[in-house]
Amino acid sequence: MILHKFKNSADLDRAAADLIISMVRAKPNAVLGMATGGTPVGLYQEIVKTYKAGLVSFASAKTFNLDEYVGLPVTHQESYRNFMQRNLFDHIDIKRENTHVPDGNATDVDAECRNYDRMMFEQGPVDLQLLGIGGNGHIGFNEPDTQLSRGTYKVTLKQETREANKRFFNHIDEVPTHAVTMGMGTIMQAKAILLVVKGAEKAAILDATLNGPITTLVPASLLQTHPRVIVMTDCDVDYKVSF
Ligand SMILES: O=P(O)(O)OC[C@H]1O[C@](O)(CO)[C@@H](O)[C@@H]1O
């Protein structure tokens, strides 16, 4: 892993955006893995600025999002499809048919999960996967557990995750109880991963991710086994690698 520390969130956003933009400039038909939540909002704004300045095009790029809530209409402000449209896709020249978000309203959710993995297999691998991290170490919505899933699946959200995400809703009861998420195997197939971690409250889980044991109880710790992970953070955490 490579750790880049930033003094402030604005510099981090710019650097993270620049990495994604460099990937698309080098490979216009790049496959990008996208994330939602509070973390990527600023870096998406930086990407949009660069696009509007005419310095990058996403016309040939493809995207696959990590996850989607189950049972939230896509028109709901907080569905991840809606989030991606509002924060990024509506403001750049990416083709709608080249953007993929799991369908959390599929009548056959298991078939939707298999279909998502099949599309990723056929169109992938992902060149650069953007990740945030949950306070409990989840990536995508892969929650801490005694075992983790390989492919895309329907997950029951932990209460702490619903609590953390209730800030986006009027009431905790409105936060969905389930989501569809890429599994750990799907995430780990990406050629390169950019993990963005913001805020002092995430310092402890970032430390566990970088320096703790590799355990399903901290799903992000599995990233220690991936050959190409760049971590960008404004947390005061060091990578205590020793040879
Ligand atoms: O960036 P936030 O809002 O802290 O969320 C943490 C992570 O949890 C998720 O909401 C679950 O997918 C991710 O989108 C995000 O990376």
The ligand as a MOL file (V3000), in Angstrom:
LIG
                    3D

  0  0  0     0  0            999 V3000
M  V30 BEGIN CTAB
M  V30 COUNTS 16 16 0 0 0
M  V30 BEGIN ATOM
M  V30 1 O -18.1910 8.2410 3.1160 0
M  V30 2 P -19.0960 7.8690 4.2170 0
M  V30 3 O -20.4170 8.5670 4.1330 0
M  V30 4 O -18.4460 7.9830 5.5610 0
M  V30 5 O -19.4520 6.3240 4.0270 0
M  V30 6 C -18.4890 5.3260 4.1590 0
M  V30 7 C -18.7040 4.2480 3.1660 0
M  V30 8 O -19.9290 3.5740 3.3420 0
M  V30 9 C -20.6590 3.5530 2.1680 0
M  V30 10 O -21.6770 4.4850 2.2840 0
M  V30 11 C -21.2330 2.2000 1.8690 0
M  V30 12 O -21.1230 1.9090 0.5530 0
M  V30 13 C -19.7000 3.9310 1.0940 0
M  V30 14 O -20.3350 4.5120 0.0320 0
M  V30 15 C -18.7200 4.7830 1.7670 0
M  V30 16 O -17.4990 4.6610 1.1760 0
M  V30 END ATOM
M  V30 BEGIN BOND
M  V30 1 2 1 2
M  V30 2 1 2 3
M  V30 3 1 2 4
M  V30 4 1 2 5
M  V30 5 1 5 6
M  V30 6 1 6 7
M  V30 7 1 7 8
M  V30 8 1 7 15
M  V30 9 1 8 9
M  V30 10 1 9 10
M  V30 11 1 9 11
M  V30 12 1 9 13
M  V30 13 1 11 12
M  V30 14 1 13 14
M  V30 15 1 13 15
M  V30 16 1 15 16
M  V30 END BOND
M  V30 END CTAB
M  END
